[in-house]
Each structure stands twice: as structure tokens, then as C-alpha cells.
Amino acid sequence: YISKLAKALGVGEEAVSKEVAKVQMGDSRESPQVNKPEEILSKEEYMLGLVLKYPKFKEKMIKVNAKWFASGAVAKAWNWFASPQADGFMDGNKWKVAQVLQQLPAEVQPVIHKVWLATAEVNEEQVEKEFSRAMATVAEGYFRTKLVKLTGEMRGLEGKTGKTEEEKARLRDLRQEFVTVSQQMRQVMV
């Protein structure tokens, strides 16, 4: 198992052995607490982890805009995996993780290590639901943040008396953008 994990991560067996030893040093009378991946990872990281474990989601990646992600490292990794370049790093229905890590910028590699290790295999029947749920949560967070910003700016302009023509035009634009963003959110959430 250690050899297989080390090979998949592109690290030495010693590094994996040390980490396993750290876990084993705990009191063996207590059963270790196992956290679910979604408790350890952000929804963005969890989605990326599902893509790493289940490359079949590559086709669905085009529905997800990387600008939805708050983390720049996750967005960079997401864009790379969604690109045609990534196709050459699959072996059947699995990613060649060690080779993938060599292709990614240094700041993205820790994220890949984290999501690879923390994302457990999910029951095949549940994996579609898990991915859809994570995608909806990430999209909702992005769109809600955008709507809150628009609302704040609109309130500031609406409360102002004696608006200039430029401010009136900006308020109209903000209202239209609010409607557009709301519609986009509804389309994604379906």
C-alpha cells in the first residue's frame, strides 16, 4: 500500500512511511476519528478531489467556471484538468498523478496532494450526487457573494438624493446585472 501510494503521489516511500508512522504512534486503544472529505476540504477542493478520483467528471468540468473558486490554486488546477492538455495524463480511467504533479505549478502541488489524500473513494451510486452537490454549493457561494456586492452598491446609489446622470445610468446597469446574475445562478442550481 505504501509503495502504491508513494508512486501515485510521486514521492518517496520513506515520506509516506513517516506519515503512516505518525498516525500509528497514537494510542492504539482508541479508534482513530475518521473525518469525511467534505469536513476536511473546502467544497472547491472536494470537487477537485472527485475529478482526481473519478476522471469521468472531466466532461462536466466545462460547466464549472474557475472564477467561482475563491482559491487561486484550486482554480489553476481546475483549469489545467479541464484543458485538452490533461487528456494525455490519463491511463485508462485513472489520472497519472505523479506525471500530473510535474506539469502543475509549484503553488498548486500542495492542493493536489491534499485533495488526493483526503478524497476517499465514494460509492459509485453516490459520486454523481456528491459532485452535483459540491458544484451547486460552490456556484451558490460565488453568485451570492456577487449579488451581495451588487445589492450594496445599488443601495448606496438608491439612497442618494440628487443623482447625476452617470449615477442613474450606473444604477440601471447594476439592476440589469443583478437580474443577469440571478438568472445565471438559477441555471446553474437546476
Disulfide bonds with the S-S distance in Angstrom:
none
